[in-house]
């Protein structure tokens, strides 16, 4: 069984970890898998204009004009990545099976779905969605569909619990520094949290704000990037992770925090609804004004910080129990079962 993964994601200066979760999942598979991703990726204007033509030509050179033939193509981020899978099907292997994992904006940004978007879907053998709500947002409900997260690294299985009193970071924010991730919402609460220890980890188009914030709030620290092991330490040391996204199909950082015994406060998104329960998190409604959301966020933070030690520990344990079901070994075992089924179907035809 020969498998090729196709993804239009890849790291760039403003998003150095973009697509990293896809690569981690691929590496966790028990069999070797080829991978075509966005190797040429930057923030320049010329890159924005030419990256897809270069990415497509690179695919043709590497995988259309090569001797190796693949049985399964796994497309991460449905549209427009699906076109490369279709090109391979038409030119190299008519019986190839196509698996597609939808991650969020490949559905959200194509509503209502256009004719070509719908037409391409006919050739997909298996759909994977990162949350039930994302599946419901798709233009149709395919018969062959599964809900499966990208999974969190196996290292989180070895996280160590710290008590509420033993944690020295009051609030942790991890993610791309942009409008969708709610950086402006975090900015609104900072004046009321000037005495709190806040850690922000991430890069993005709005990173310039962080230097100013550090001048105004001495207790705030900003770390543009961290290794997975370092990130795990920050999760463990934090009393709560805050996710303020406007749209979030899954939100792996929430799962990672829960695996490190850290509760989560998040705005109401597909990802938050899929993961958070009252036993280990708080979900804030987005169907209200930004002022009201700010007030609700501050109240939730204060409630978390004032929890009795035993109640906080119960939240930690409940969140940890959920996160263990999202570890990569669990996810890839389900993924391999999908591959095996598709391969056996192809072999019997």
C-alpha positions, 0 to 999 in steps of 0.5 A, a space after each residue: 500500500 503506497 500512500 501520498 499526502 498532499 497539503 497546501 500548507 507549509 511554514 513561512 516567516 509569519 507562521 513558522 509552524 503552519 502545517 506542522 500538525 499535518 507533518 506530525 500526524 504523518 510521521 506518527 504513521 507506522 508506514 512510510 508515506 510520501 508528502 507533497 507540501 508548500 515548500 516555497 512559502 513566504 510573506 512576499 507579494 510575488 509568493 502570494 501570486 506564484 506559490 500555487 503555480 510553483 506548488 503544482 509544477 513541483 507536484 507534476 515533476 515529483 509525482 506525475 513523472 516518477 515510476 512510483 505509483 500510489 494507491 491512496 492520496 490523502 489531501 489535507 485542506 480540501 480546496 484547492 488541494 483536491 485538484 492535484 489529487 484529481 490530476 494524479 487520478 486522471 494522468 497516472 492511476 484511475 483507481 486511486 483512492 482519495 481521502 480528504 481531511 477538511 480543516 476549517 477554512 476550506 469549508 468556511 471560505 467556500 460558502 455557498 459552495 460553487 459548481 467546481 467545488 461541488 464537482 470535485 467532491 464526487 471523486 473523494 472516496 473518504 471524508 474526514 472532518 476535524 469536528 462534528 460542527 465542521 461536518 455539518 457546515 459542509 455543503 452535503 453530508 457524504 456517506 463515507 465520512 468520519 470525524 477525526 482530530 489531527 491528534 496531539 503529540 505522544 509527548 503530552 502523554 507524559 505531562 506532569 500535573 501542577 496544583 493551582 498554587 504551584 503554577 506561576 503563569 496566570 494566563 496563557 495564549 498560544 496561536 497565530 497573532 491575527 484578528 481571527 485568533 482574537 488578539 484584539 479581544 486579548 488586548 481589551 482585557 489587558 488593562 484589567 490584568 496588569 498585575 497578572 503573569 501573562 504569557 503569549 506564544 506565537 507569531 503572525 501579522 499583528 506581532 508588532 503590537 506585542 513589543 508595545 504591550 511588553 512596554 506597558 505591561 511588565 508582567 507580560 512576556 512574549 515568546 515568538 516560537 517555542 520547541 514542542 518540549 518548551 511549549 509543554 512546559 508553558 502549558 503545565 505552568 499555566 493556570 488557564 489557557 485562553 482561546 479567543 478565536 472567531 472561527 476554529 474548526 478544532 483547535 489543537 492548542 486546547 487539547 494540548 493544554 488539557 493534556 497538560 492539566 490546564 483548563 481552557 476558557 474559549 469563545 464559542 467555535 466549532 472546536 470549542 464545542 467539540 472539545 470543552 465540557 463544563 467539567 474542564 472548560 468554559 465556553 464564551 458566547 460570541 452572540 453578544 457585543 465585544 464589551 459583553 464578551 470582555 466582561 464575561 471573559 474577565 469573570 471567567 478568569 477570576 472564577 478560575 483563579 479563585 477555585 478551591 484547590 480540590 475543584 481545580 484538581 477535578 477540572 485538571 483530571 477531567 481535561 486530562 482524561 479527555 485529551 488522552 483520547 486525542 493522542 496521535 497513536 489513537 488517531 493514526 490507528 483510526 486513520 490506518 483502519 481507513 486506509 486498509 479498508 480503502 486499499 482492500 476495496 481497490 484490490 477487489 475491483 
